[in-house]
Amino acid sequence: MPSPESLQAALPSKEVGVEAHDEEELANFGYKQELKRDWGLMHNFGISFSIISVITGITTLFSYGLNTGGPAVMSVGWIVVSFFTFSVALGMAEIVSAIPTSGGPYFWAAMLAPPKHSALSSWLTGWFNLLGQVAVTTGITFGCAGLISTVATVKSSYEPTAAKTVGIYAALLVSHGVVNTFGVKVLRYLNNTSILLHSVGVTAIAIAVLAKAPTHQPASAVFKKFHDGTAVADSGEPGWSIRASPAYVACCGALMSNYTL
């Protein structure tokens, strides 16, 4: 096995300088560099772009958004949520540029918290991050299972059931696990493929909807039309905007944008 010295000798002097500088920076935080840097800028962008997956979030919760506020909440909520999400991204960018560790949030929490709360802050952040990863994987995969079940009914006798959907969902989870065993060299190409599919897919759907829609609504319908579809059908009970308030419905409707962004 080649030694680290021989590997560095094989690298261009500029890359060696960057590696040495980064290792020195990490050492200042008491952190030894161990992560292999096999991904470039586009590969890292690809995984973030894929996780956001705007088209996935919209299609999964589109009917939910229509019933919890309608077009007004879906459009305005998207703008509002985008602003706050961008603010979070700017804050995290500042932190990661100052503390560029592969540990991510839980290491940042340990460094930024007061010394007496450092361990607890790191522990809580790590577990909440894990719960978030599990939740988002579960939600996206189940949404994909529902999409596959729906597509399978097109021009076929297939009838989706809860058991079949859960079976598809389980198979997708297994496939995700298998793909992640291939290593980062394979995953980086999948990330690049995802960028292409998302870009082309979103563009194609947007053009198709604009070109083939039989009618088009005015801007007032998009940004001002509020709809409360939370009432139970044939129950005679009012919706959440009556039992609580329209603001409550709007907050619930904004979850569609939060889920995506």
TORGU-924572 format. One line per field, with one value per residue: x, y, z of N, C-alpha, C in turn; residue in one letter. Coordinates in nm, 3 decimals. Each point is the difference from the previous one (the first is absolute). Layout:
N
nxx <- [X, ...]
nyy <- [Y, ...]
nzz <- [Z, ...]
caxx <- [X, ...]
cayy <- [Y, ...]
cazz <- [Z, ...]
cxx <- [X, ...]
cyy <- [Y, ...]
czz <- [Z, ...]
res <- [A, ...]
***
This chain:
261
nxx <- [0.086, -0.021, 0.108, -0.047, 0.131, -0.010, -0.117, 0.051, 0.107, -0.104, -0.039, -0.070, 0.103, -0.085, -0.032, 0.131, 0.020, -0.103, 0.039, 0.127, -0.044, -0.080, 0.099, 0.076, -0.093, -0.020, 0.133, -0.025, -0.091, 0.120, -0.002, 0.014, 0.054, -0.118, -0.081, -0.027, 0.074, -0.101, -0.069, -0.038, 0.008, -0.001, 0.084, 0.063, 0.000, 0.039, 0.070, 0.040, 0.023, 0.052, 0.061, 0.026, 0.035, -0.002, 0.019, 0.085, 0.043, -0.001, 0.044, 0.085, 0.010, -0.014, -0.063, 0.100, 0.086, -0.063, 0.002, 0.124, -0.093, 0.020, -0.025, -0.074, -0.032, -0.030, -0.047, -0.077, -0.052, 0.005, -0.046, -0.091, -0.033, 0.003, -0.059, -0.080, -0.028, -0.006, -0.070, -0.066, -0.013, -0.026, -0.080, -0.049, -0.008, -0.039, -0.080, -0.046, -0.001, -0.051, -0.090, 0.089, -0.081, 0.037, 0.026, 0.014, -0.134, 0.018, 0.095, -0.078, -0.101, 0.090, 0.035, -0.127, -0.034, -0.051, 0.122, -0.074, -0.046, 0.129, 0.020, -0.083, 0.051, 0.119, -0.031, -0.062, 0.098, 0.088, -0.071, -0.018, 0.127, 0.027, -0.079, 0.059, 0.118, -0.036, -0.049, 0.102, 0.081, -0.064, -0.009, 0.123, 0.047, -0.076, 0.039, 0.122, -0.023, -0.058, 0.106, 0.081, -0.070, 0.005, 0.128, 0.008, -0.090, 0.094, -0.115, -0.039, -0.004, 0.116, -0.025, 0.040, 0.066, -0.041, -0.032, -0.051, -0.058, -0.032, -0.041, -0.055, -0.056, -0.025, -0.044, -0.060, -0.037, -0.028, -0.063, -0.051, -0.023, -0.045, -0.065, -0.030, -0.005, -0.032, -0.008, 0.080, 0.086, -0.087, -0.012, 0.123, 0.005, -0.054, 0.080, 0.097, -0.037, -0.004, 0.111, 0.042, -0.039, 0.045, 0.109, 0.022, -0.020, 0.054, 0.098, 0.006, -0.015, 0.084, 0.075, -0.011, 0.009, 0.096, 0.054, -0.027, 0.016, -0.122, 0.024, 0.009, 0.042, -0.068, 0.087, -0.116, -0.030, 0.118, -0.004, -0.128, -0.013, -0.079, 0.041, -0.108, 0.074, 0.013, -0.118, -0.051, 0.010, -0.113, 0.086, -0.006, 0.118, 0.026, 0.072, 0.130, -0.028, -0.106, 0.043, 0.098, 0.070, -0.022, 0.054, -0.079, -0.099, 0.032, 0.015, -0.113, -0.056, 0.066, -0.052, -0.080, 0.015, -0.031, -0.088, -0.022, -0.006]
nyy <- [-0.120, 0.094, 0.062, 0.074, -0.020, -0.130, -0.004, 0.070, -0.084, -0.087, 0.083, 0.082, 0.083, 0.052, -0.125, -0.030, 0.121, -0.021, -0.125, 0.044, 0.103, -0.082, -0.088, 0.104, 0.045, -0.125, -0.007, 0.122, -0.080, -0.059, 0.017, -0.131, 0.045, -0.060, 0.099, -0.099, 0.081, -0.081, 0.097, 0.046, 0.123, -0.051, -0.092, 0.093, 0.078, -0.109, -0.032, 0.127, 0.010, -0.123, 0.037, 0.118, -0.047, 0.117, -0.070, -0.065, 0.109, 0.058, -0.104, -0.018, 0.130, -0.016, -0.115, -0.026, 0.057, -0.067, -0.093, 0.040, 0.074, -0.104, 0.053, 0.080, -0.098, -0.075, 0.107, 0.069, -0.114, -0.032, 0.122, -0.005, -0.126, 0.038, 0.112, -0.066, -0.085, 0.103, 0.056, -0.114, -0.008, 0.130, -0.023, -0.109, 0.077, 0.097, -0.088, -0.057, 0.126, 0.023, -0.101, -0.020, -0.055, -0.126, 0.024, 0.119, 0.002, -0.129, 0.005, 0.066, -0.081, -0.098, 0.054, 0.019, -0.112, 0.054, 0.001, 0.053, 0.057, -0.006, -0.090, 0.063, 0.116, -0.056, -0.058, 0.108, 0.078, -0.090, -0.017, 0.131, 0.010, -0.103, 0.050, 0.115, -0.063, -0.065, 0.113, 0.071, -0.099, -0.011, 0.132, 0.022, -0.104, 0.036, 0.126, -0.051, -0.072, 0.109, 0.066, -0.098, -0.007, 0.133, 0.008, -0.098, 0.091, 0.072, -0.011, -0.034, -0.126, 0.057, -0.053, 0.122, -0.060, 0.013, -0.130, 0.019, 0.111, -0.062, -0.100, 0.089, 0.056, -0.122, -0.034, 0.118, -0.021, -0.126, 0.045, 0.091, -0.099, -0.074, 0.103, 0.024, -0.129, 0.064, 0.090, 0.098, -0.086, -0.093, 0.036, 0.039, -0.111, -0.065, 0.073, -0.020, -0.129, 0.009, 0.071, -0.086, -0.107, 0.058, 0.043, -0.109, -0.077, 0.087, 0.020, -0.131, -0.025, 0.098, -0.039, -0.128, 0.039, 0.086, -0.097, -0.096, 0.089, -0.054, 0.038, 0.132, -0.005, 0.108, 0.097, 0.064, -0.097, 0.025, 0.132, -0.002, -0.106, 0.013, -0.122, -0.024, -0.103, 0.051, 0.044, -0.084, -0.068, 0.064, 0.067, 0.106, -0.050, 0.116, 0.067, -0.016, 0.065, -0.079, -0.125, 0.041, 0.013, 0.093, 0.071, -0.074, 0.015, 0.130, -0.006, -0.070, 0.089, 0.082, -0.106, 0.023, 0.131, -0.011, -0.087, 0.085, 0.117]
nzz <- [0.000, -0.089, 0.040, 0.102, 0.032, -0.041, 0.067, 0.099, -0.013, -0.013, 0.096, -0.077, -0.006, -0.088, -0.045, 0.001, -0.050, -0.080, -0.027, -0.007, -0.071, -0.070, -0.008, -0.027, -0.085, -0.043, -0.005, -0.043, -0.057, 0.001, -0.131, -0.012, -0.113, -0.021, -0.033, -0.085, -0.069, -0.024, 0.062, -0.118, -0.049, -0.123, 0.050, 0.073, -0.107, -0.066, 0.108, 0.011, -0.128, 0.015, 0.113, -0.052, -0.118, -0.056, -0.109, 0.081, 0.060, -0.119, -0.070, 0.102, 0.019, -0.131, 0.015, 0.084, -0.084, -0.095, 0.095, 0.017, -0.055, -0.080, -0.119, 0.075, 0.084, -0.105, -0.061, 0.083, 0.045, -0.128, -0.027, 0.097, -0.025, -0.127, 0.043, 0.084, -0.097, -0.083, 0.097, 0.017, -0.132, 0.004, 0.105, -0.059, -0.107, 0.083, 0.061, -0.111, -0.041, 0.122, -0.001, -0.097, 0.091, -0.022, 0.129, -0.055, 0.005, 0.030, -0.093, -0.086, 0.038, -0.007, -0.116, -0.036, 0.063, 0.111, 0.049, 0.097, -0.112, -0.024, 0.096, 0.083, -0.037, 0.003, 0.116, 0.044, -0.046, 0.043, 0.111, 0.015, -0.033, 0.080, 0.095, -0.030, -0.001, 0.110, 0.054, -0.049, 0.038, 0.116, 0.017, -0.046, 0.068, 0.103, -0.021, -0.016, 0.110, 0.052, -0.046, 0.038, 0.113, -0.002, -0.034, 0.089, 0.039, -0.061, -0.065, 0.123, 0.039, 0.019, 0.120, 0.030, 0.094, 0.124, -0.005, -0.121, 0.044, 0.113, -0.080, -0.083, 0.107, 0.047, -0.121, 0.000, 0.127, -0.034, -0.109, 0.083, 0.087, -0.101, -0.051, 0.127, -0.033, -0.110, 0.095, 0.042, -0.055, 0.040, 0.127, -0.023, -0.072, 0.102, 0.076, -0.088, -0.001, 0.132, -0.010, -0.091, 0.071, 0.111, -0.060, -0.072, 0.107, 0.086, -0.087, -0.024, 0.131, 0.030, -0.101, 0.037, 0.127, -0.029, -0.073, 0.089, 0.096, 0.016, 0.125, 0.010, 0.126, 0.038, 0.008, -0.005, -0.086, -0.054, 0.016, -0.036, -0.077, 0.108, 0.027, 0.074, -0.031, 0.124, -0.041, 0.087, -0.113, -0.028, 0.074, -0.080, 0.031, 0.058, -0.087, -0.009, -0.112, 0.020, 0.016, -0.077, -0.111, -0.094, 0.101, 0.077, -0.086, -0.003, 0.132, 0.004, -0.083, 0.081, 0.062, -0.103, 0.016, 0.130, -0.039, -0.096, 0.063]
caxx <- [-0.086, 0.086, 0.000, -0.054, 0.102, 0.010, -0.121, 0.012, 0.100, -0.061, -0.097, 0.056, 0.042, -0.109, -0.094, 0.067, -0.007, -0.138, -0.024, 0.075, -0.062, -0.127, 0.031, 0.045, -0.118, -0.078, 0.076, -0.025, -0.125, 0.017, -0.069, 0.090, -0.067, -0.008, -0.094, 0.060, -0.060, -0.019, -0.104, 0.028, -0.105, -0.124, -0.053, -0.060, -0.122, -0.098, -0.069, -0.088, -0.107, -0.085, -0.073, -0.107, -0.093, -0.121, -0.112, -0.048, -0.078, -0.124, -0.094, -0.041, -0.094, -0.075, -0.141, -0.003, 0.008, -0.126, -0.105, 0.037, 0.030, -0.016, 0.105, 0.061, 0.096, 0.104, 0.090, 0.060, 0.074, 0.126, 0.090, 0.036, 0.085, 0.128, 0.079, 0.053, 0.091, 0.123, 0.067, 0.064, 0.113, 0.108, 0.057, 0.076, 0.117, 0.099, 0.055, 0.081, 0.123, 0.087, 0.030, -0.027, 0.020, -0.096, -0.099, -0.118, -0.074, 0.027, 0.132, -0.018, -0.068, 0.099, 0.096, -0.064, -0.070, 0.086, 0.069, -0.073, -0.113, 0.051, -0.031, -0.145, -0.040, 0.043, -0.080, -0.135, 0.006, 0.025, -0.119, -0.103, 0.041, -0.030, -0.146, -0.039, 0.040, -0.091, -0.133, -0.004, 0.013, -0.129, -0.102, 0.025, -0.014, -0.142, -0.059, 0.038, -0.080, -0.133, 0.009, 0.012, -0.131, -0.092, 0.042, -0.027, -0.142, -0.025, -0.023, 0.024, -0.101, 0.061, -0.076, 0.086, -0.052, 0.096, 0.104, 0.087, 0.079, 0.102, 0.098, 0.085, 0.078, 0.108, 0.095, 0.077, 0.095, 0.108, 0.079, 0.081, 0.111, 0.092, 0.071, 0.097, 0.114, 0.091, 0.111, -0.019, 0.036, -0.121, -0.102, 0.020, -0.057, -0.145, -0.034, 0.001, -0.118, -0.115, -0.005, -0.054, -0.140, -0.082, -0.004, -0.079, -0.135, -0.075, -0.020, -0.096, -0.133, -0.045, -0.037, -0.118, -0.117, -0.033, -0.041, -0.115, -0.111, -0.114, -0.030, 0.104, -0.054, 0.070, 0.092, -0.078, -0.039, 0.120, 0.055, -0.102, -0.108, 0.017, -0.095, 0.007, -0.061, 0.030, -0.123, -0.028, -0.111, -0.133, -0.011, -0.062, 0.093, 0.079, 0.142, 0.089, -0.003, -0.112, 0.022, 0.121, 0.012, 0.066, 0.145, 0.040, -0.003, 0.114, 0.122, 0.001, 0.026, 0.141, 0.080, 0.037, 0.125, 0.102, 0.038, 0.085, 0.119]
cayy <- [0.120, 0.118, 0.086, 0.134, 0.084, -0.031, 0.049, 0.145, 0.028, -0.023, 0.106, 0.131, 0.076, 0.086, -0.082, -0.035, 0.118, 0.014, -0.109, 0.027, 0.114, -0.044, -0.085, 0.088, 0.070, -0.095, -0.030, 0.109, -0.033, -0.129, -0.094, -0.059, -0.025, -0.141, -0.015, 0.000, 0.104, -0.056, 0.075, 0.137, 0.099, -0.042, -0.117, 0.048, 0.072, -0.099, -0.064, 0.101, 0.023, -0.118, -0.004, 0.101, -0.061, 0.083, -0.068, -0.105, 0.062, 0.056, -0.105, -0.079, 0.073, 0.097, -0.002, 0.054, 0.145, 0.052, -0.006, 0.080, 0.137, 0.015, 0.067, 0.115, -0.048, -0.075, 0.091, 0.095, -0.080, -0.040, 0.116, 0.026, -0.110, 0.011, 0.105, -0.049, -0.110, 0.061, 0.058, -0.113, -0.044, 0.096, -0.020, -0.125, 0.021, 0.071, -0.093, -0.105, 0.061, 0.025, -0.130, -0.093, -0.139, -0.095, -0.032, 0.082, 0.072, -0.034, 0.054, 0.145, 0.024, -0.017, 0.110, 0.130, 0.005, 0.021, -0.125, -0.089, -0.058, -0.047, -0.142, -0.014, 0.063, -0.088, -0.122, 0.031, 0.035, -0.122, -0.085, 0.067, -0.011, -0.137, -0.011, 0.071, -0.080, -0.114, 0.049, 0.045, -0.120, -0.069, 0.077, 0.003, -0.135, -0.037, 0.076, -0.066, -0.123, 0.040, 0.040, -0.122, -0.066, 0.076, -0.016, -0.139, -0.016, 0.059, -0.097, -0.136, -0.046, 0.002, 0.071, 0.022, -0.018, 0.044, -0.102, 0.007, 0.124, -0.023, -0.091, 0.080, 0.088, -0.081, -0.033, 0.122, 0.020, -0.097, 0.043, 0.115, -0.052, -0.069, 0.101, 0.068, -0.087, 0.002, 0.091, 0.137, 0.017, -0.026, 0.096, 0.132, -0.002, 0.003, 0.139, 0.075, -0.043, 0.061, 0.141, 0.004, -0.042, 0.102, 0.121, -0.028, -0.038, 0.118, 0.086, -0.064, 0.005, 0.140, 0.035, -0.079, 0.055, 0.129, -0.016, -0.088, 0.030, 0.051, 0.137, 0.062, 0.089, 0.129, 0.010, 0.018, -0.133, -0.067, 0.063, 0.049, -0.096, -0.082, -0.111, -0.086, -0.130, -0.089, -0.056, -0.139, -0.005, -0.046, -0.003, 0.123, 0.072, 0.102, -0.025, 0.055, 0.147, 0.040, -0.053, 0.064, 0.129, -0.012, 0.002, -0.137, -0.074, 0.046, -0.059, -0.142, -0.007, 0.032, -0.122, -0.052, 0.066, -0.041, -0.139, 0.001, 0.083]
cazz <- [0.000, -0.007, 0.118, -0.025, -0.061, -0.142, -0.064, -0.013, -0.102, -0.130, -0.026, -0.035, 0.118, 0.044, 0.076, 0.125, 0.084, 0.048, 0.094, 0.122, 0.066, 0.057, 0.115, 0.107, 0.051, 0.079, 0.122, 0.094, 0.069, 0.064, -0.089, -0.098, -0.128, -0.037, -0.112, -0.133, -0.084, -0.134, -0.069, -0.039, 0.024, -0.064, 0.070, 0.124, -0.038, -0.043, 0.112, 0.059, -0.097, 0.001, 0.126, -0.009, -0.096, -0.001, -0.065, 0.090, 0.105, -0.054, -0.040, 0.116, 0.086, -0.079, 0.042, 0.137, -0.012, -0.055, 0.102, 0.117, -0.041, -0.144, -0.079, 0.068, 0.099, -0.070, -0.071, 0.094, 0.097, -0.062, 0.004, 0.139, 0.047, -0.072, 0.066, 0.127, -0.029, -0.050, 0.117, 0.070, -0.083, 0.015, 0.133, 0.000, -0.086, 0.081, 0.099, -0.064, -0.051, 0.114, 0.062, -0.111, 0.040, -0.057, 0.103, -0.026, 0.104, 0.140, 0.034, 0.014, 0.127, 0.107, -0.004, 0.020, 0.128, 0.117, 0.035, 0.090, -0.073, -0.129, -0.024, -0.015, -0.125, -0.109, 0.007, -0.047, -0.142, -0.076, -0.004, -0.078, -0.140, -0.041, -0.012, -0.122, -0.115, -0.007, -0.037, -0.140, -0.084, 0.006, -0.072, -0.144, -0.054, -0.001, -0.109, -0.125, -0.008, -0.044, -0.141, -0.079, 0.003, -0.085, -0.140, -0.040, -0.034, -0.132, -0.106, 0.050, 0.095, 0.134, 0.102, 0.117, 0.135, 0.103, 0.013, -0.117, 0.010, 0.103, -0.059, -0.091, 0.087, 0.060, -0.106, -0.029, 0.108, -0.019, -0.116, 0.043, 0.078, -0.090, -0.078, 0.086, 0.028, -0.115, 0.023, -0.045, -0.141, -0.077, 0.040, -0.060, -0.135, 0.019, 0.032, -0.126, -0.075, 0.067, -0.042, -0.136, 0.000, 0.065, -0.083, -0.120, 0.041, 0.044, -0.117, -0.089, 0.061, -0.002, -0.138, -0.037, 0.069, -0.062, -0.140, -0.018, 0.090, -0.079, 0.045, 0.081, 0.103, 0.013, 0.114, 0.123, 0.048, 0.050, 0.120, 0.093, 0.023, 0.120, 0.003, 0.117, -0.030, 0.113, 0.057, -0.035, -0.096, 0.043, 0.146, 0.047, 0.087, -0.072, -0.015, 0.102, 0.001, 0.085, 0.135, 0.054, -0.069, -0.131, 0.019, 0.034, -0.126, -0.080, 0.058, -0.038, -0.144, -0.026, 0.019, -0.132, -0.038, 0.097, -0.030, -0.120, 0.015]
cxx <- [0.089, -0.014, -0.061, 0.100, 0.010, -0.122, 0.007, 0.100, -0.056, -0.099, 0.070, 0.030, -0.112, -0.099, 0.060, -0.008, -0.138, -0.030, 0.069, -0.062, -0.130, 0.022, 0.044, -0.117, -0.082, 0.071, -0.021, -0.129, 0.012, -0.061, 0.099, -0.075, 0.007, -0.090, 0.075, -0.073, -0.010, -0.104, 0.046, -0.118, -0.134, -0.062, -0.067, -0.128, -0.110, -0.075, -0.093, -0.121, -0.099, -0.083, -0.114, -0.112, -0.135, -0.120, -0.058, -0.088, -0.134, -0.101, -0.050, -0.109, -0.085, -0.147, -0.016, 0.002, -0.129, -0.110, 0.031, 0.048, -0.013, 0.114, 0.070, 0.107, 0.115, 0.102, 0.072, 0.084, 0.135, 0.103, 0.050, 0.096, 0.137, 0.091, 0.064, 0.098, 0.134, 0.079, 0.072, 0.123, 0.118, 0.070, 0.086, 0.125, 0.111, 0.067, 0.092, 0.128, 0.099, 0.044, -0.029, 0.029, -0.106, -0.106, -0.126, -0.064, 0.039, 0.139, -0.007, -0.064, 0.097, 0.097, -0.064, -0.070, 0.098, 0.063, -0.081, -0.120, 0.043, -0.043, -0.149, -0.048, 0.036, -0.086, -0.141, -0.002, 0.019, -0.124, -0.114, 0.032, -0.031, -0.151, -0.049, 0.034, -0.093, -0.137, -0.006, 0.014, -0.132, -0.105, 0.018, -0.022, -0.147, -0.074, 0.030, -0.080, -0.142, -0.003, 0.007, -0.134, -0.099, 0.033, -0.033, -0.145, -0.033, -0.008, 0.035, -0.110, 0.052, -0.084, 0.087, -0.074, 0.106, 0.116, 0.099, 0.090, 0.111, 0.108, 0.095, 0.092, 0.119, 0.106, 0.087, 0.104, 0.119, 0.090, 0.089, 0.121, 0.105, 0.083, 0.108, 0.116, 0.103, 0.120, -0.021, 0.033, -0.119, -0.105, 0.019, -0.053, -0.153, -0.046, -0.003, -0.120, -0.126, -0.015, -0.065, -0.148, -0.090, -0.014, -0.089, -0.145, -0.085, -0.031, -0.107, -0.142, -0.055, -0.046, -0.128, -0.127, -0.043, -0.056, -0.131, -0.117, -0.117, -0.039, 0.117, -0.064, 0.076, 0.088, -0.075, -0.043, 0.118, 0.043, -0.106, -0.107, 0.033, -0.107, 0.024, -0.075, 0.020, -0.125, -0.019, -0.124, -0.126, -0.015, -0.075, 0.088, 0.079, 0.147, 0.083, -0.003, -0.114, 0.023, 0.123, 0.011, 0.063, 0.152, 0.052, 0.005, 0.120, 0.131, 0.011, 0.032, 0.144, 0.091, 0.040, 0.132, 0.114, 0.051, 0.097, 0.132, 0.074]
cyy <- [0.124, 0.086, 0.135, 0.091, -0.024, 0.048, 0.151, 0.038, -0.015, 0.109, 0.127, 0.080, 0.089, -0.078, -0.040, 0.117, 0.020, -0.105, 0.028, 0.115, -0.041, -0.089, 0.083, 0.075, -0.091, -0.033, 0.108, -0.023, -0.132, -0.113, -0.051, -0.030, -0.148, -0.023, 0.005, 0.101, -0.050, 0.076, 0.142, 0.090, -0.046, -0.120, 0.041, 0.079, -0.100, -0.063, 0.098, 0.026, -0.115, -0.008, 0.102, -0.049, 0.071, -0.074, -0.110, 0.059, 0.053, -0.110, -0.081, 0.069, 0.101, 0.004, 0.054, 0.152, 0.062, 0.005, 0.083, 0.139, 0.024, 0.076, 0.114, -0.043, -0.074, 0.093, 0.096, -0.074, -0.043, 0.113, 0.025, -0.107, 0.005, 0.103, -0.053, -0.117, 0.054, 0.063, -0.108, -0.047, 0.095, -0.016, -0.125, 0.013, 0.071, -0.096, -0.102, 0.057, 0.026, -0.130, -0.109, -0.146, -0.089, -0.039, 0.082, 0.056, -0.036, 0.047, 0.151, 0.033, -0.010, 0.118, 0.134, 0.014, 0.034, -0.132, -0.095, -0.066, -0.064, -0.143, -0.020, 0.059, -0.087, -0.125, 0.024, 0.029, -0.124, -0.087, 0.064, -0.005, -0.139, -0.019, 0.069, -0.079, -0.120, 0.044, 0.038, -0.118, -0.076, 0.072, -0.003, -0.138, -0.043, 0.077, -0.062, -0.129, 0.030, 0.040, -0.123, -0.073, 0.070, -0.019, -0.140, -0.022, 0.052, -0.110, -0.143, -0.035, 0.001, 0.085, 0.018, -0.022, 0.047, -0.098, 0.006, 0.124, -0.015, -0.095, 0.072, 0.090, -0.075, -0.034, 0.121, 0.027, -0.094, 0.043, 0.119, -0.046, -0.067, 0.102, 0.068, -0.088, 0.003, 0.092, 0.134, 0.018, -0.025, 0.106, 0.137, 0.006, -0.001, 0.142, 0.086, -0.035, 0.064, 0.147, 0.012, -0.034, 0.105, 0.124, -0.020, -0.029, 0.119, 0.092, -0.057, 0.008, 0.143, 0.041, -0.072, 0.057, 0.132, -0.017, -0.076, 0.029, 0.060, 0.142, 0.052, 0.099, 0.132, 0.000, 0.016, -0.134, -0.073, 0.054, 0.042, -0.103, -0.091, -0.108, -0.085, -0.130, -0.100, -0.060, -0.144, -0.004, -0.060, -0.006, 0.121, 0.082, 0.102, -0.038, 0.067, 0.152, 0.053, -0.046, 0.060, 0.140, -0.023, -0.003, -0.140, -0.087, 0.037, -0.059, -0.148, -0.015, 0.029, -0.120, -0.062, 0.058, -0.040, -0.140, -0.004, 0.071, -0.025]
czz <- [0.000, 0.125, -0.034, -0.068, -0.150, -0.076, -0.020, -0.108, -0.140, -0.037, -0.046, 0.126, 0.054, 0.085, 0.134, 0.097, 0.060, 0.105, 0.133, 0.079, 0.068, 0.123, 0.120, 0.062, 0.089, 0.131, 0.105, 0.079, 0.076, -0.081, -0.104, -0.129, -0.036, -0.121, -0.134, -0.089, -0.144, -0.082, -0.030, 0.030, -0.056, 0.071, 0.130, -0.027, -0.035, 0.115, 0.070, -0.089, 0.000, 0.127, 0.000, -0.091, -0.001, -0.056, 0.088, 0.109, -0.048, -0.031, 0.119, 0.080, -0.076, 0.044, 0.141, -0.004, -0.052, 0.105, 0.124, -0.044, -0.148, -0.066, 0.073, 0.097, -0.067, -0.066, 0.095, 0.104, -0.054, 0.007, 0.142, 0.052, -0.067, 0.067, 0.128, -0.021, -0.050, 0.115, 0.080, -0.077, 0.013, 0.135, 0.006, -0.086, 0.077, 0.098, -0.066, -0.059, 0.112, 0.068, -0.103, 0.035, -0.064, 0.101, -0.014, 0.125, 0.143, 0.044, 0.017, 0.134, 0.117, 0.006, 0.040, 0.134, 0.113, 0.043, 0.088, -0.067, -0.132, -0.032, -0.023, -0.131, -0.120, -0.007, -0.054, -0.150, -0.086, -0.012, -0.078, -0.149, -0.054, -0.019, -0.127, -0.125, -0.018, -0.049, -0.147, -0.095, -0.005, -0.083, -0.150, -0.062, -0.005, -0.110, -0.135, -0.018, -0.046, -0.145, -0.090, -0.006, -0.092, -0.147, -0.051, -0.040, -0.140, -0.105, 0.042, 0.099, 0.143, 0.094, 0.124, 0.131, 0.099, 0.012, -0.117, 0.006, 0.104, -0.052, -0.094, 0.081, 0.062, -0.104, -0.036, 0.108, -0.013, -0.116, 0.034, 0.081, -0.086, -0.079, 0.084, 0.043, -0.112, 0.021, -0.067, -0.148, -0.092, 0.031, -0.065, -0.143, 0.007, 0.032, -0.126, -0.086, 0.058, -0.038, -0.137, -0.002, 0.064, -0.087, -0.121, 0.037, 0.039, -0.117, -0.093, 0.055, -0.003, -0.139, -0.041, 0.064, -0.064, -0.141, -0.015, 0.093, -0.078, 0.038, 0.083, 0.096, 0.002, 0.124, 0.132, 0.059, 0.062, 0.135, 0.102, 0.035, 0.117, 0.002, 0.124, -0.030, 0.111, 0.064, -0.046, -0.088, 0.063, 0.152, 0.054, 0.091, -0.081, -0.008, 0.108, 0.004, 0.085, 0.143, 0.066, -0.059, -0.137, 0.012, 0.033, -0.126, -0.086, 0.051, -0.036, -0.148, -0.035, 0.019, -0.134, -0.046, 0.093, -0.030, -0.118, 0.024, 0.130]
res <- [M, P, S, P, E, S, L, Q, A, A, L, P, S, K, E, V, G, V, E, A, H, D, E, E, E, L, A, N, F, G, Y, K, Q, E, L, K, R, D, W, G, L, M, H, N, F, G, I, S, F, S, I, I, S, V, I, T, G, I, T, T, L, F, S, Y, G, L, N, T, G, G, P, A, V, M, S, V, G, W, I, V, V, S, F, F, T, F, S, V, A, L, G, M, A, E, I, V, S, A, I, P, T, S, G, G, P, Y, F, W, A, A, M, L, A, P, P, K, H, S, A, L, S, S, W, L, T, G, W, F, N, L, L, G, Q, V, A, V, T, T, G, I, T, F, G, C, A, G, L, I, S, T, V, A, T, V, K, S, S, Y, E, P, T, A, A, K, T, V, G, I, Y, A, A, L, L, V, S, H, G, V, V, N, T, F, G, V, K, V, L, R, Y, L, N, N, T, S, I, L, L, H, S, V, G, V, T, A, I, A, I, A, V, L, A, K, A, P, T, H, Q, P, A, S, A, V, F, K, K, F, H, D, G, T, A, V, A, D, S, G, E, P, G, W, S, I, R, A, S, P, A, Y, V, A, C, C, G, A, L, M, S, N, Y, T, L]
***
